[in-house]
Amino acid sequence: MVGTGLFTSLFGVGYWGNIHNFYYFLVVQMIAGLFQSTGWPSVVAVVGNWFGKSKRGLIMGIWNAHTSIGNIVGSLIASVMLTYGWGWSFVVPGLITAIIGFVVFLILPVTPESVGADREEDEISFPVKSGEEAAEPLLRQETPVEEREAVGFLEAWKIPGVAPFALCLFFAKLVAYTFLYWLPFYVSHTAIDGKYLSSGTSGTLSTLFDVGGVLGGILAGHISDRLDARAITAASFMYCAIPALFFYRSYGHVSLVINGALMFVTGMFVNGPYALITTAVSADLGTHKSLKGNSRALATVTAIIDGTGSIGAAVGPLLTGYISAKSWSAVFTMLMAAALVAGLLLTKLVVAEVTTKMEESRSNRARECSLNV
């Protein structure tokens, strides 16, 4: 956070330094992005250390609202500071980020053990399938957590579920970030109820996409907890995003209210699986039973999943720049196709979860019959 704040501020320094060298801004932006990319794996690993799988989805869904709130607040701060000169739009958010980073360094407890608390029970024991005898919880007594070596990059890719969810996030973030970057421009260049909105009004209206994203992240987390089925939840949201995108493109121009409502719904379905995969799913896979109690894979798995998604976040807006010059309908077709592929990539995991649910249901019925007899 301190590094991110410093290089974001250096971007704004170009205003007072009268710097017009393209490579200065390119290098500063790249280094700022390098620092930013280290944040997500770290924070997901920390939050994942504190909460067990049974309630991780809902808690992380609520916690993940900070991304949408940060987008909104950051945009508002930059807009207000713009009146004093564009440099302030970078320096002020940069300084705030650096200061908060220092505060986090002072007060953040990384693990429950670091403050003498006990780890959640389902974090330190493996789930027992129905019908099996309960075994003693595996408390990782053989080797302390701190002494375990972190899982390697290639080894982390081999953890069941990492590759499908990483590729799914590629397409999910492609859709989400295309909206994040291009939505204000699209709204300002599309007649709504026969009128064109100003850039400022378009930007304000576009925040409804992030507001919908907050609800979507919480809903996806809560539903996945209740169903104990992350893949089914993520795939279902991605499939629902397809008609949401279609209706927004087809009927968003009718009125301001309809545009806002459809934008909210679209944000909910697009950001729901994005939030779920980058938080609860990453934490689940980082503590997968195949790791045999080694918890030092959480940040690596999160980095792989979110990093793959970030490539999609770069590709989507880039393609939109070329495609929108010809047709916005083609852009929405691309986004709907990306949402479909994202859902299809989880098919194998969805089938596995459905099969598990059916076996559990069959086992429960058999147990009830035996008790009645």
GIGICOR-V97656 format. One record per backbone hydrogen bond with DSSP energy under -0.5 kcal/mol. NH is the residue of the N-H (numbers start at 1). CO is the residue of the C=O. Records with the same first field share a line. If there is no record, write none. Layout:
NH=CO ; CO
This chain:
5=1
6=2
7=3
8=4
9=5
10=6
11=7
12=8
13=9
14=10 ; 11
15=12
16=12
17=13
19=14
22=20
24=21
25=21
26=22
27=23
28=24
29=25
30=26
31=27
32=28
33=29
34=30
35=31
36=32
37=33
38=34 ; 35
39=36
40=36
41=37
42=38
43=39
44=40
45=41
46=42
47=43
48=44
49=45
50=46 ; 47
51=47
55=52
56=52 ; 53
57=53
58=221
59=55
60=56
61=57
62=58
63=59
64=60
65=62
66=63
67=64
68=64
69=65
70=66
71=67
72=68
73=69
74=70
75=71
76=72
77=73
78=74
79=75
80=76
81=77
82=78
83=80
84=81
85=82
88=85
89=85 ; 86
90=87
91=87
92=88
94=90
95=91
96=92
97=93
98=94
99=95
100=96
101=97
102=98
103=99
104=100
105=101
106=102
107=103
108=104
109=107
110=108
114=111
115=112
116=113
117=112
123=120
124=120 ; 121
125=121
129=127
132=129
139=137
147=144
148=144 ; 145
151=296
156=152
157=153
158=154
159=156
162=159
163=157
165=161
166=162
167=163
168=164
169=165
170=166
171=167
172=168
173=169
174=170
175=171
176=172
177=173
178=174
179=175
180=176
181=177
182=178
183=179
186=182
187=183
188=184
189=185
190=187
192=195
193=191 ; 253
195=192
197=187
202=198
203=199
204=200
205=201
206=202
207=203 ; 204
208=205
209=206
210=206
211=207
212=208
213=209
214=210
215=211
216=212
217=213
218=214
219=215
220=216
221=217
222=218
223=219
224=220
225=221
226=222
227=223
228=224
229=224
233=229
234=230
235=231
236=232
237=233
238=234
239=235
240=236
241=237
242=238 ; 239
243=239
244=240
245=241
246=242
247=243
248=244
249=245
250=246
251=247
252=248
254=251
259=255
260=256
261=257
262=258
263=259
264=260
265=261
266=262
267=263
268=264
269=265
270=266
271=267
272=268
273=269
274=270
275=271
276=272
277=273
278=274
279=275 ; 276
281=276
282=277
283=279
284=280
285=281
286=282
287=283 ; 284
288=285
291=288
292=289
294=291
295=293
297=286 ; 295
298=295
301=297
302=298
303=299
304=300
305=301
306=302
307=303
308=304
309=305
310=306
311=307
312=308
313=309
314=310
315=311
316=312
317=313
318=314
319=315
320=316
321=317
322=318 ; 319
323=319
324=320
326=323
327=323
331=327
332=328
333=329
334=330
335=331
336=332
337=333
338=334
339=335
340=336
341=337
342=338
343=339
344=340
345=341
346=343
347=344
350=346
351=347
352=348
353=349
354=350
355=351
356=352
357=353
358=354
359=355
360=356
361=357
362=358
363=359
364=360
365=361
366=362
367=363
368=364
369=365
370=366
371=367
372=368
373=369
